[in-house]
Amino acid sequence: MQDYNVKVENLTKNYGKKAVLKGIDFTAKKGEIIGVIGKNGAGKSTFLENLMTIKDYNDGKVIVFGNNLQKNNEQLVFHSLPLKNYIFSQMFRINTITE
């Protein structure tokens, strides 16, 4: 059983010839609160959109809540609506007072 909710390895995203994300490695352990900061155009939104399966990425490995989001030509795991719903529900889950 993994001790992380999000794990990113060597994530790369290009827009045409422009590399926006270059070999990003990132791990968010269970219970951590993470902030993503940087200058305009640094790739913050692109990075988060990759995690939420809104945008595709060129290379690397992304695991969110145990689901490998890596694109496979025969299986459209990346664009799976049930997977997107699960990821959104987990990423934006609001705890109640009893939790």
Number of C-alpha atoms within 10 A of each C-alpha: 4 10 10 16 18 19 19 18 15 14 19 18 22 14 10 7 6 8 13 17 20 14 15 14 14 13 17 15 14 12 9 10 7 9 5 9 10 8 7 8 9 12 18 15 14 18 20 13 14 17 23 19 22 13 15 18 24 14 17 18 18 24 17 22 15 13 14 15 23 18 18 9 8 6 10 11 18 22 15 12 11 9 17 17 11 12 18 13 11 13 13 8 9 9 7 6 5 4 5
